Amino acid sequence: MLFSAPVFLWGLLAVLIPIAVHLFNFRRYRKIYFSNVDRLAQLHTESHRQNRLRQWLVLVLRVLAIVCLVLAFAQPVVGRRDTQGALKTSDNAVSIYIDNTFSMGSTSSDGSQLDDACRKAREIADIYGIGSRYQLLTADMDGAQMRWLNRDELLEAVDQVQFSPASPLLSSVAKRQQDFLRQSNAATRHAYILSDFQRSGCDLDALPEDSLTLTTLVPLGGIEADNVYIDTLRLDAPAYFAGGAVEVEATLRNHGSHAAEKVPVRLLVNGRERAIATVDLAAGATGKATLRFTIDSGGWSDGLVEISDYPVTFDDRYYFSLCTGDHLRLLEAGADKPNSHLHRLLGTESDMSHTWQPAGRFQFSPDYDFIVLNGTTGLTSGDAQQLAAWVSDGGSLLVIAPDGTKGVPATLNDALALLGAPQLGHWLQHPTKASSMDLDHRLYRGVFNGRNDEMEMPSVQGHYALAGAAARQSVIDLADGGSLLTHTPVGAGHIYLFTCPLDAQWTDFVAQALFVPTVYNMALYSRPLPPASHTLGAEKAITLQGTYAADRQPPELSGPDDLRLIPDLRRSGNRQLLMLHGELTAAGIYRLADEHLAFNHPRRESQLDFHSAADVSHAISDRQSYRVALHPDKPLKGQLAGRNSGRQLWRLFVILALAALAAETVLLAIGRRKDNKNYKFHS
């Protein structure tokens, strides 16, 4: 057992006082004469023995009370070998995490919670000796923080801590600290986490254990507040082109206990207001605002959806960017001549470039966005492999079955199997009609206003049954149990299959109004739309639309706050990747050569509810390597020194002293009662 204040042990000399009182009892005895003492002999002997035993017990209890009180003032500690004096040695490795996420921006009379965390970090530095080593970790957790600092360097680094958009989980912070401290081989390893312990990122049940590292959690008492924010944004459009309409759906969340009525939502595109809406949000509810705009011209369009809400403002804006693409490049191959219905629909569109290749001359190019195999019978295995890789990377392929009266083409079935699509089975030459269609399919998004049971359905004169175990989705079903059109997702791409030739001889589908949105949307959706926005800190690699030569100087990346840097660009197959290493911290539009990238803050920090110190203490009550500072409003030095030194026992000794004094009082009361009885007998 060790003592935090051993000077008080001199108080043990006070035990001599009760001992002296009991050994030198100068109480004067008074003689009382009785006429006959025969009846008192036995009583006198028994009372004398009881009194001596009672006096010795009182002496022991008084000595015990004094000893316990002295030990309580000396602050005994057990459970760890390092005392507060040991912390002043140089063999200490200390990791301090300062939570600098946006939720730490809540203010009080003493400044923000981040200011409070920085003050407490300086208090922690005062506990340890000058030669101790420190690590300062923040929410960024970048490579520059994985180094040792002396005390002066630590204090300087604390002064430079700023708010960060990053929002790591608490378990990842603790693991990073433990991994770093494990490399030190120091005699004492201490970790501190100074945070508001926001519930959304506080996974206390997943905290890692390390028996050699004592981790102290310091809850700073988060300030809960009502907050309305833009949670997500979705752009609904098959493709981006000049004159095309884009629907922007913003999801708003009210994280508060009061309703928010008629919250104004504004949409700005290229700095100009294009739409406005209002949303009513009940307490704790979500709502959607739909805003629409038309793309005025080609090139990049930078958008912003914003609301006004105080005091939390970092999540009131949501940025996005989109680019009108080049002409869609379409390839039709396999027949002796182009399909007249497809050519009339797709070949005359100004936004589409249509190319036809005759049968037997299929030449694949990954530059195509949409490929139509119209009755192809001569695909080689090499062609099929190239198509499979192209589809998997995001291409869209439409396969139109050939005339079934000429037999099932084996080479086409081999290619379909390699592509992961259903194969063509036997030919069913009998008239039948479509019985139903999937109006919720992406091809018909926004085409129909509700369901119409009287809608004219296409009919066929013959079709192929389907074989194979591909996970296909039937888009148009036939009355005989077959399918007219199926959709098979493969990787990032799509394969569509018509089970009969698109010719008036075999189906009237080509003459119906349904034919236009079905095939036209296949082409429009064939070019995968890049993400309209990205999340700061969440994505380490971003696929770019442009390509940049490896033998040339990489273009400059510029953004908000006059940021300018040379980015890390890499190639992965046919893709160009932008690698991020925590350089971007501000939400907004960034520019890389001619490409625009929109970044937004993560929304985890928008949920302003927190764990109290009692909650944290209860959650880790069974963790041996974790402690909680239960009084963060008080100076940490007194709290943490004792906690780092082990378990304090002063309360136990105070209780024992009080118990000894109570037992002494009881014994003395019993003695007086017996003496009174004896006096009555003498009378």
N, C-alpha and C positions, 0 to 999 in steps of 0.2 A: 504494500500500500504506500502511495506517495502523497505528499502534501503540497498544495498550491501556496499556502501561507504558513510555513513551518515555524515562524517566529512566535506564533501563539502557543506553541507547545510548552513554552516556559510557564504557561498558566497551570500546568499539571502540579506545580509546587503547592497550589492551593489545597490539595488533598491533605496537607499536613494540618490544616485547621480543624476539620472534624475529628481527625485522629487525636489531636491534642485535647480536644474537648472531652472525648470519651475516656482517655487514659488518665486525665487529671480532673476528675469530677469532684469539685470542691463543695458539693451540696452538703449542708450541715444537717445532721440527723437529730430529731427531737425524741427524747425518751418518753414513753407512755407506760405507766404501771398498771398491771392487771392483777386481780386477786388470784386468778387461776389461769395458767397458760397451757395446761395439759391439752386442752381441746384445740389450741392454735399451733401446736408443734408440726403436725403433718401439713397444714395449710401454709405455714411459713416456709417450709422446705420447698414445696412445689412452687410457690410464687417467686422465690428467689431464683430458681432455675429458669423459669419462664421469662423473668425480667432480664436476666443476663443474655439469654438467646435473642430476645427482642432488641436489646441494646446493640448486640453485634450485627443484627440484620439492618438496623437503622444506620449503623456506621457504614456498612457495605453499600447501602443504597445511596447515602450522601456522597461517598467517594465516587460511586459510579456516575451519579448525576454531574459532579464536577468534571470528571474525566470526559464524559460525552459532550458536555458543553465546550470544553477546550478543544476537543477534536473537531467539533462542528465548525468552530472559528478557524481552525487550521486547514479546512477544506480538503479532506482526504479524497483521493482518486484511486480507482483500481481499474484494471482491464487493459491498460496500455502502458508501455514502459517510457514513453516520452512525455515529459512534463512541459509546462510553459517555458521553463528554462531550456529544455532540450530543443524547443522550437527556435531558440536563438542561435543554435549551432548552424554551421554552413552546409550540413548534409541534408538539405530539404529540397524536394522537387515539388513545385506547386503549379497547378494548372487552373486558371481562372477563366470561366466563360461568362461573357457579358452579353445578355440578350439585347440585341439592337434592332429587333424587328419593329415594324410600324406600330404594333400595339403598345410598345413601350413609350410612345409619344404622349400618352395621357399626362396631363399636367396637374400639379397641385401648388400649394403655396411655396414649396421648396424647389420648384422646377419640374421637369419631366421625370418619368421613372428611369429613363436612361441616365439622367444626371445622378439620380439616387444610386443606380447600379455602379456608376463610375466612382462615386464617393466610397461605397462599400468595398470596392476593389482596392482602393488606396488603404482602407482600414486593414484589409487582409494582409497587405504588404507589410504593415507595421508589426504584425505578429511575429514575423520570421526574421532571422538574422540577416546581416548584410550580405553574406556570401551565398544565400539561397538562390536557387534557379527558378525562373518563372516562365510560364507560357500564357500568353493572352489569346484567347479564342473568342471569335464573334460568330454571328449567324452566317457570315460569308464562308468560313471554314476553308479559306484558300491556302495554297502552298506556302505563302509568305508567313503564315502564322505557325507553321510547324518548325519553330526554332526556339532556343532558350534565350531568355532575357535576364539581365541583372535588374536590381531594384530600380535604378534610375531609368533604364530603358523601358521597364514596365510602366512606370508612372507617366513617361512621355507617350507611350503607346495608348494608355488609357485616355489621355487628353485628346487623342486624335480619333476616337471612336465616333462614327456617324451612323445614322439610320441606314438600314439595308433592306432591299426588297426580298432577300432570301428568308426562308422560313423552315429551318430544319426540324426534324422530330427530336424530342428530348433524348430518346434512346441513342440516336446517332451522335449527338453531342457527347454523351457520357462515354460511348465507345471510343470516340476519337480521343478524348482525354486519357482514358485508360491505356490505349495503345501507345500514345506518346509518352506517358509517364513510365510505362513498362521498359522503355529504352534507357531510362536514366540510371537504374541500379542504385538509387539513392536509399538511405536508411529510412526516410519517411517520405511517403507519397500522398499528397493531399490534392483533391480536386474540389473546386467550388463552382456552383451553377447559380448565377444571379439572374433571375427571370421573374416575369409576372405569372408564369405557369398558366398560359392560355390553354384552355381545354382542347382546342382543335389540334394543337401540336404537342400535347403533353401525354405521351404514352407511358405513364408511370409503371404499368405492369410489364413493360418490355425492357426496363432498365437492366443493363448487363451487370453481372457480379464480378468483382475483383477483390479477393481477400487482402491483397497487399496495398490497396488504394482506399483511403477513407474519403468519400465524397460527401460534401456538405451542400445541401439544397437551401437556398436563401429565397423564399417567396417574398416578392416585393409588394404584394397586395394590389392586383390589377383593378383598375377603375372601370366598372361596367357602365356602358352607355348604349343608348339606342342608336342604331346605324342602319341606314338604307343604302344599298349599294347595287351596282350592276354585276351580277354573278357570271353570266355567260352571254355569248353573242353567237348567233347563227345566221349565215348568209344562204339564202335559198335561191339558186339560179342554176339552170343546166349548164350554162356557159356564160362567159363575160365577153360581150361584144358591143361596139358602139350602137346606141339605140336600144339596147336590151334592158329589160327591167330587172332589178334586184330587190328582193325582199329581205329586210334586216329584222330579225326577231331578237329582242333584248330581254333577258330574264332578270328581273329585279327581285331582291330579297330584303325583307324587313326583319332585321335581327334586333328586335326591341320589344318592349312591353306596351307600346302605344301604336295605334293605327296611324297610317300615313295616307292622307287623302289627296287625290289629284296631284300626284308627283309628276312634274313636267319632265319629259324625255325629249331631247333634241338630237337630231341627226345632222351632222355637217360632213360634206364631201368637198375636199380640196378647199377648205376654209369657208365654204358657203353653206348656209343653212338650207337643207333640202326637205326636211319633214319634222313634225313635232307631234307628240302624243302625250296623254296623261294616263296614269295608272293609280288605282286605289289598292292599298296594301293593308290587310289586317295585321295585327301584332303577330310576329313570327311567321307570316305567310309569304308566299312568292307570287309574282305576277309577271305577265308578258306584255311587252309593248311591240307592236308591229309597225315598222316604218318602211316606206318604199321610195325608191328613186330610180331614175333612168340614167344610164351611162351616157354622158354627152359626147365624149370623143374617145379616140383610141389612147393607148398608153396607160399609165398608172393613175389610179384614183385612190387618194388617201382619205379614209373616213374616220369619224369620231362620233360616238354616242356618249352623251353626258347628261348628268343630273346635278342638282345642287342639294347637298346635305351636309350638315355640320353636327359635331366638330370633326368627325373623321372624313377626310376628303380624298385620300389617295386612291380609293376605289370608286370614285364618282365618274371616272372616265374610262372608256374602253375603245382602243384604237384598232383599226383594221386597214388593210390595203389589198387592192385587187388590180389585175392587169388584163386589159382586153388582148386576147391572143391573136396570133396570125390566123390565116385561113386554115380551117380543118382539112387535113390531108386524108382523102378517102381513096381506097383501092378496091376495085371490083375485079375479080379474076375467076376463070374457070369455064365460062361459057363461050360459045362461038361468036357471040355478039353481046353487047351490053343489055342488061335487063331494062326494057323501055320504061317500066314503072319506076324502077329505082333511079334511072337517069332523069326522068321528068321531075322527081321529087328532090334529088340531091345534086344532080349535075348542073342545075341552073341557079343554085344558090350562090350569092356573091360572097358569102363567108365560108364557102366550101370549095375545095379543089378536088375534082373527081378524075380518077385515072382508071383506065380499063386495060386489062391484060387478057389476051385470048387463051384458050385452053392449051395446056402443054407448055406455056411460056411464063410460068409463075416465077417472078423474081421478087424475093422478099427484101424489104428495107425497114429498119426500125423507126424510120422517120414518119411512117404513116400513123395516123391517129385511129383510123377505123378501117378494117379490112372486111370485105364481103367475099365469101367463097360461094359462088353461085353454081351449084351442081358440079363442083370440082371432083374429078375422078383420078387425076394423075399426080397427086401430091407424093413426093418422096419422103423418106424418113428424115432426111436432113431438113427439108422444108418444114416438116411437122415439129422437129426439135426447135427450130428457130421461132416458129409461131408460139410454141409453148413458153419459151423464155420471154418472148415479147408480151404475151398475155399476162404472165405472172408479174411482170414489171409495171402493169397498168394498162395494157392495150385492150381494145374491145374488138371482138371477132363475131361476125354474123355468118352462120353456115346455113345455106338454103339447100334443102335436099334435092337431088336430081330426079328425073322422071323414073318412077318405080317400075315401069313396065320393061325397063332395060336391065333389071337386076340390081342387086345391092352392090355398090362399089366397094371392094375390099380395101383398096388403098385409102379411101376416105374414112372407113371405119377404124383402120389402124391409126390414122392421124387423130381421130376423135378420141380414141382410147389414150393415146399419148398426151393429148391436151387435157385429159381429165373430164371430158364431156360425155354424155350418153351416146351410145352407138345406134345406128339404124338397124332395126330388125327386119321382119318380113313386111312386104308391101300389102296394104289392105285397100283393095280397089272397090269401094262402095261409097255411095253418098252418105254424108253425115253432116251434122251442124254443130257449131260451137255451143256448148251448154252454159259456160260461165267464164269469167275472166277476173283477174286479180286487179281491181281498180286501185288498190293501195300500193301497187308496184311503182318503183321509181320512174318507169316510163310514162306513167299516167298522173304524175304529181302535178296538180293544178290544171288538169285537162277537163275534168268533169266536176260539176257542181252537184254533189250527192249522187245517189244511185238511181238509175232509171231501168225498171224491169222491162220496159217496152223498147229498149235499145236494140237495134237490128244487129244480129250476130252473124259472123261469116259462116259460110258452108264450104265443104271440100268434096271433091269427087273421089279422092283417094289420098292415103297418107301412110307413112311408115309407123309401125309400132317401134317402141324404144326398148333398147336392151342396155345392159351394163348397170353398174352400181353407183354411178356418179350421183352426188348430192345435188340434184337439180331441183329447180323451182318451176312449177307449171304456171305460165302466165295466161294462156288461153286454153281451156279444157274443151274436149270434144265429147259429144253425147255418148259415143261408144266406149268411153273410158280412156281414150288416148289423149294426146296433147297436140295442139297446132303449133304452139310456141313455148319453148322452155328457156330458162335463164340459169346459167351455172357460174357462180363466182369462182375464179381460180386465182389465188394469190391476190394481187392488187387489181386484177383485170376481170373481164367478163366475157362469157361465151353465150351467144344467143343461137338457137337452133329452130328453124322452121321445118316441120316434118313433111311438107309437101312443096312442090315447086311454086314460086310466086309467079304464076302465069294464069291468065283467065281461063285456060283449059281445065285447070285443076281446082281453082278456088276463086270465089268472088270477093275475097278479102282485098285484093288489089284495087277494086273499084269502090270500096266503101270509105267513108270518112275516117274510120278507125285506123286505116292503113297509114295515114299521114303522121299522126302523133307517135304511133308505135315505132316506125322506122326512123323518122326524123329525130326523135329523142334518143334513139340508140346512137346516132351520130353525134348529137349535141353532148351527151354524157360520156362520149368516148374519151375525151381528153380530161384526165383527172384534174380537178381544181386544186391548186395548192392551198395550204392553210391560210386563212385570211389574217391570222394573228398567231403570236407565240407568247409563251409565258416566261418571264424572267426567272432564271435560276432553275427552271424545270427541265429545259431541253439543252442537252450538251452538243447535239449535232443537228443541223437544220439543212434540209435538202433545198438547194437553190434551183431557180428556173434557168438562169443563165449558166454559161460555161466560160471558164477562164483558163487560158493557156498556162501550162505548168512552167514553160520556159520564160515567162514574162513576169515582171514585177506585179504582185497581187494588187488589185485595186484597193483604194482606201475606203474604210467603213466610217461613216460620219453619222452623228445623231444628236439628240438633245444635249443641252449644256455644253455645246461646242465640242463634243467628243470627236476625236479623229484618231484612228489607229489602223495598223496593217493587220488584217484578220488572218486567222489560221484556216486556209482552204485546203481541202483534200478531195481526192477522187475515190469513189467506190463503184466499180463497174462503169456504168454509163451516167452515174449521178455525181454531181458536184456538191460537196458538203462544206458547210460553215461550222467550224468547231469553236464552241464557246467555253471560256475558262473563267467566267465571273466578271468579265470586263464591262458588261452592260448592266447598269443599275437603275437607269431612269426609264419610265414608260414613255412611249412615243413612236415616231416613225424614224427608222434608220435607213440609210441609203448606201448601197454597195454598187458602185458603177451606175448602171441604169436600173438596177433592181431596188425595190422598196420592201422593207420588212417592218411589220408592226409588232411591238412588244408591249405586254401589259403586266402589271404586278399580280402575283398570285393572290387569290381571295381567301386564303386560310386565315390571314390576320384580320379579316373583316368581322369575324365572329367574336365579339367582345365579351366573353364570359371566361372566368378564371377560377383556378383552384385556390382555396385559402391555405394558410399554413397548416391548419388542423387537417384539412383534406389530404395534403401532401404527407403529413406525418402519419396519418392512418393508412395511407396507401403503401407506405414503405416500412410499416411497423415490424415486418418480419425480415427485413434486409439488414444483415450484419454490417455491411460496408457502406451504409448510407446514414446520414444524420440530417436533421432539419433545424434551421434557426427559426424558432417559433416566434421571436419578437423582432422582426426586421426594422421596426420603428425605433429600436434602441441600438446603441453602439454595438457593433459586431465583435469588437475586440474581446470584451469580457465573456460573451457567449461562446465564441469559437475557440478561445484558448482552452476553456474547460472541456469542451466537446472533443477537441483534438487530443486532449490528454487522457481521455477515458471517461469512465462513469463516475460522477460525483456522488459522495456519500454523506454530505453534510446534513441533508434532510433526515437521513436515517438516524444520525447521532442526536439530532435535536429531539426526535420522537423518543429515543431511548432515555434521554435526560428527563423529559417530561414524565415518562412512565416511572422512572426511579423516584422522582419527587412525589408522584401520586401514591406509589406503594409505601413510601416513608410516612406520608400523611395518614394512610389507613392504619399502619402499625401503631403509630402514636395514639390514634383515636381508640384503638382496641385496648392499649395499655391503660389509658386514663379511665376507661369504663370499668376495668377489673379493679383498679385501685379504689374506685368509689364503692364498689361492692364490698371490698375488704373493710373499709372504714365503717360501713353500716353494721357489719358483723361485730366489730369491736364494741360498738355502742350497746 
